[in-house]
Amino acid sequence: MVLNCRHVWEYISGYLDNTLDEQTRLDVERHLEHCEICSAILDSTRNILILTADDRVFELPVGYSERLHARLQQTMIESPPPGHNDGGPDDGSVTPDGSSDG
Amino acid sequence: MQSPAKARDEAGLIADVLAGKTDVFHELIRPYERSVYLMALSMLRNEAEAEDVAQEAFIKAYRNLGRFRAEARFSTWLIAIALNEARARLRKKEPGLTDSMDDQDGAVVPAQLTDWREIPSETLERDEIRSIIRRALAALPLPYREVFVLRELEERNVKETAETLGITIASVKMRLHRARMMLQKQLAPQLASTTTTKRRRRFPWF
């Protein structure tokens, strides 16, 4: 089947993820061979996805890890230890199955 | 891509915490500090709030560790808790914002450039480039942003993404595709113009 550009744009993600069926993939490839615009769209999308997923785009705030572990430490001191609480209330609260408080 | 960190005995660490060695929780979560923060940040778009939500998510995970079921990956469970904390925070700020959306029709028309040149990842050393990308991500509508971040940044598969968000696999694919096209549309022209130094003309004598 001969695809026009708009069809090909709808298949870009599937093409990149390799989830298109064999025939569609071949049709897309045939189109890409002669269409400079769609080839550029495919290349730029692939390139942009690599850049976006790079760890350098988002940096952790300075001291984030230290503050997190300090707060967790505080929670561990103040709260009872987590235990198996199958069938407990599903509201995110901790079932008081241990009575050692302090 | 299997990172060496995955080789550790996570189930064993979880069992240790549940058996009372609570300090082991620090070690258990260390590889996921970044992904939990990233999930919160991409939703809230504010560093201080994201850090707060990340802390709350880890505390919730600690308190509810007994409810973790081994069918899921521990990292996916953590990210889901962060997502729910971030959604709750957003709902408080802007009720209605996190309501589910229809995947209505509406194809995204990508930016059509004929002279795209590969942008090397070293370009990310430039603040300007990083900030252009962050802004484009932040500008995605929330339902698309959630899917994009889970799939592309958190490296969750389609099924995990669908389960985390409570949507169908078809919706994940559709939203991911649109998010990618929106980013291409937004970023391709900006990146092309910001990273092009004076281009040498092919026929300088013309």
Boltz contact constraints between the chains, C-beta under 6 A:
constraints:
  - contact:
      token1: [A, 9]
      token2: [B, 110]
      max_distance: 6.0
  - contact:
      token1: [A, 13]
      token2: [B, 177]
      max_distance: 6.0
  - contact:
      token1: [A, 13]
      token2: [B, 180]
      max_distance: 6.0
  - contact:
      token1: [A, 36]
      token2: [B, 114]
      max_distance: 6.0
  - contact:
      token1: [A, 37]
      token2: [B, 112]
      max_distance: 6.0
  - contact:
      token1: [A, 37]
      token2: [B, 114]
      max_distance: 6.0
  - contact:
      token1: [A, 40]
      token2: [B, 113]
      max_distance: 6.0
  - contact:
      token1: [A, 40]
      token2: [B, 114]
      max_distance: 6.0
  - contact:
      token1: [A, 40]
      token2: [B, 116]
      max_distance: 6.0
  - contact:
      token1: [A, 41]
      token2: [B, 110]
      max_distance: 6.0
  - contact:
      token1: [A, 43]
      token2: [B, 116]
      max_distance: 6.0
  - contact:
      token1: [A, 44]
      token2: [B, 116]
      max_distance: 6.0
  - contact:
      token1: [A, 44]
      token2: [B, 184]
      max_distance: 6.0
  - contact:
      token1: [A, 44]
      token2: [B, 188]
      max_distance: 6.0
  - contact:
      token1: [A, 45]
      token2: [B, 180]
      max_distance: 6.0
  - contact:
      token1: [A, 45]
      token2: [B, 184]
      max_distance: 6.0
  - contact:
      token1: [A, 47]
      token2: [B, 118]
      max_distance: 6.0
  - contact:
      token1: [A, 47]
      token2: [B, 119]
      max_distance: 6.0
  - contact:
      token1: [A, 48]
      token2: [B, 183]
      max_distance: 6.0
  - contact:
      token1: [A, 48]
      token2: [B, 184]
      max_distance: 6.0
  - contact:
      token1: [A, 48]
      token2: [B, 187]
      max_distance: 6.0
  - contact:
      token1: [A, 52]
      token2: [B, 133]
      max_distance: 6.0
  - contact:
      token1: [A, 53]
      token2: [B, 152]
      max_distance: 6.0
  - contact:
      token1: [A, 53]
      token2: [B, 153]
      max_distance: 6.0
  - contact:
      token1: [A, 54]
      token2: [B, 121]
      max_distance: 6.0
  - contact:
      token1: [A, 54]
      token2: [B, 124]
      max_distance: 6.0
  - contact:
      token1: [A, 56]
      token2: [B, 124]
      max_distance: 6.0
  - contact:
      token1: [A, 57]
      token2: [B, 130]
      max_distance: 6.0
  - contact:
      token1: [A, 57]
      token2: [B, 133]
      max_distance: 6.0
  - contact:
      token1: [A, 58]
      token2: [B, 38]
      max_distance: 6.0
  - contact:
      token1: [A, 61]
      token2: [B, 47]
      max_distance: 6.0
  - contact:
      token1: [A, 61]
      token2: [B, 51]
      max_distance: 6.0
  - contact:
      token1: [A, 64]
      token2: [B, 51]
      max_distance: 6.0
  - contact:
      token1: [A, 65]
      token2: [B, 33]
      max_distance: 6.0
  - contact:
      token1: [A, 68]
      token2: [B, 55]
      max_distance: 6.0
  - contact:
      token1: [A, 69]
      token2: [B, 26]
      max_distance: 6.0
  - contact:
      token1: [A, 71]
      token2: [B, 55]
      max_distance: 6.0
  - contact:
      token1: [A, 75]
      token2: [B, 59]
      max_distance: 6.0
  - contact:
      token1: [A, 76]
      token2: [B, 22]
      max_distance: 6.0
  - contact:
      token1: [A, 81]
      token2: [B, 20]
      max_distance: 6.0
  - contact:
      token1: [A, 81]
      token2: [B, 22]
      max_distance: 6.0
  - contact:
      token1: [A, 82]
      token2: [B, 62]
      max_distance: 6.0
  - contact:
      token1: [A, 82]
      token2: [B, 63]
      max_distance: 6.0
  - contact:
      token1: [A, 82]
      token2: [B, 65]
      max_distance: 6.0
  - contact:
      token1: [A, 82]
      token2: [B, 66]
      max_distance: 6.0
  - contact:
      token1: [A, 83]
      token2: [B, 66]
      max_distance: 6.0
  - contact:
      token1: [A, 84]
      token2: [B, 66]
      max_distance: 6.0
  - contact:
      token1: [A, 85]
      token2: [B, 66]
      max_distance: 6.0
  - contact:
      token1: [A, 94]
      token2: [B, 63]
      max_distance: 6.0
